[in-house]
Amino acid sequence: QLQLVESGGGLQQPGGSLRLSCVASGFRFDDSAIGWFRQAPGQEREGLGCISANGLGTTIEDIMRGRITITRDNGKGTAYLEMSGLKPEDTAVYYCAADGSTYGNICRMWPGFFDSWGQGTQVTVSS
């Protein structure tokens, strides 16, 4: 059974950092690009960035450009979203998703490419 499980969220003060993890199981992790998204209450889901199946390519959206890094460890079946300079407006549920149709060293951020999603992890930025 294909599964993605996010963790690492929590309460962080403004200016702080967090590293979210996305652990995959039930499919060939290194055959899938991984994307990160977030959704705040009452707002639409936003794409943050993605990493290619082989980990050699990333795409970072403008929303958090310069404040996030996306990496993956295919041996551990895990992807990571590292965030710094957190702001209260970064408060949201953060999701990872797998795109099993994009291979090699590219990834694409259109949500329609992502066919498997995790349950999300809450990130709250507040003093």
C-alpha positions as CSV (number, residue, x, y, z in Angstrom):
1,Q,0.0,0.0,0.0
2,L,1.5,3.3,-1.1
3,Q,1.9,5.7,1.8
4,L,3.5,9.0,2.5
5,V,3.9,10.2,6.1
6,E,5.0,13.7,7.0
7,S,6.5,14.6,10.3
8,G,8.5,17.3,12.0
9,G,5.9,20.0,12.2
10,G,5.1,21.9,15.4
11,L,5.3,25.3,17.0
12,Q,8.2,27.5,16.0
13,Q,9.0,31.2,16.8
14,P,9.3,33.7,14.0
15,G,12.8,33.5,12.5
16,G,13.2,29.9,13.4
17,S,13.8,26.8,11.4
18,L,12.2,23.5,10.9
19,R,13.0,20.3,8.9
20,L,10.0,18.3,7.8
21,S,10.3,14.7,6.7
22,C,8.3,12.7,4.3
23,V,8.7,8.9,4.7
24,A,7.5,6.8,1.8
25,S,6.5,3.1,1.7
26,G,4.7,0.8,-0.6
27,F,6.2,2.0,-3.9
28,R,9.5,2.5,-5.6
29,F,10.5,5.8,-4.0
30,D,13.4,6.4,-6.4
31,D,11.0,6.3,-9.3
32,S,9.0,9.3,-8.1
33,A,9.5,13.0,-7.9
34,I,8.4,14.4,-4.6
35,G,6.7,17.7,-4.2
36,W,5.9,19.8,-1.1
37,F,2.8,21.9,-0.7
38,R,1.0,23.7,2.1
39,Q,-2.4,24.9,2.9
40,A,-3.5,27.5,5.4
41,P,-7.0,27.6,6.8
42,G,-9.4,29.2,4.4
43,Q,-6.8,29.4,1.7
44,E,-5.9,27.5,-1.4
45,R,-3.1,24.9,-1.5
46,E,0.2,26.4,-2.5
47,G,3.1,24.6,-4.1
48,L,6.5,25.1,-2.5
49,G,8.8,23.1,-4.6
50,C,9.8,19.6,-5.7
51,I,12.8,17.3,-6.2
52,S,13.4,14.9,-9.0
53,A,13.3,11.2,-8.6
54,N,17.1,10.9,-8.7
55,G,17.5,13.9,-6.4
56,L,19.6,15.9,-9.0
57,G,17.0,18.4,-9.9
58,T,14.8,20.8,-7.8
59,T,12.3,23.4,-8.5
60,I,11.5,26.0,-5.8
61,E,8.5,28.2,-6.2
62,D,8.7,31.9,-5.4
63,I,6.6,31.6,-2.3
64,M,9.4,30.5,-0.1
65,R,12.4,30.9,-2.5
66,G,15.6,31.5,-0.5
67,R,14.1,30.1,2.7
68,I,13.6,26.4,1.8
69,T,15.8,23.5,0.7
70,I,14.4,20.2,-0.6
71,T,16.5,17.1,-0.4
72,R,15.9,13.4,-0.4
73,D,17.6,10.2,0.7
74,N,16.5,7.4,-1.7
75,G,18.2,4.8,0.5
76,K,15.9,5.8,3.4
77,G,12.9,6.4,1.3
78,T,12.6,9.9,2.8
79,A,12.3,13.4,1.4
80,Y,13.0,16.6,3.5
81,L,11.8,20.1,3.5
82,E,14.1,22.4,5.4
83,M,12.7,25.9,6.2
84,S,14.4,28.9,7.7
85,G,13.4,32.4,8.5
86,L,9.9,31.3,9.4
87,K,7.2,33.9,9.5
88,P,3.7,33.8,11.0
89,E,2.3,33.6,7.5
90,D,4.1,30.3,7.0
91,T,1.6,28.7,9.4
92,A,-0.2,26.0,7.5
93,V,-0.5,22.2,7.1
94,Y,2.4,21.0,5.0
95,Y,2.1,18.1,2.6
96,C,4.4,16.0,0.6
97,A,3.2,14.2,-2.6
98,A,4.6,11.7,-5.1
99,D,4.6,12.0,-8.8
100,G,5.2,8.6,-10.3
101,S,5.1,9.9,-13.9
102,T,8.1,12.1,-13.9
103,Y,11.6,10.5,-14.0
104,G,15.2,11.4,-14.1
105,N,16.4,14.8,-13.0
106,I,13.4,16.9,-13.5
107,C,10.3,17.5,-11.5
108,R,7.1,19.4,-12.2
109,M,5.0,21.4,-9.8
110,W,1.6,21.1,-11.4
111,P,-0.5,19.4,-8.6
112,G,-2.2,17.2,-11.2
113,F,1.0,15.3,-11.7
114,F,1.0,14.2,-8.0
115,D,-1.0,11.1,-7.5
116,S,-0.2,10.2,-3.9
117,W,-0.4,12.6,-0.9
118,G,0.5,12.4,2.7
119,Q,-1.8,13.4,5.5
120,G,0.1,16.6,6.3
121,T,1.9,18.0,9.3
122,Q,0.9,21.2,11.0
123,V,3.4,24.0,11.2
124,T,2.6,27.0,13.4
125,V,4.8,30.0,13.6
126,S,4.0,32.3,16.5
127,S,5.7,34.1,19.3
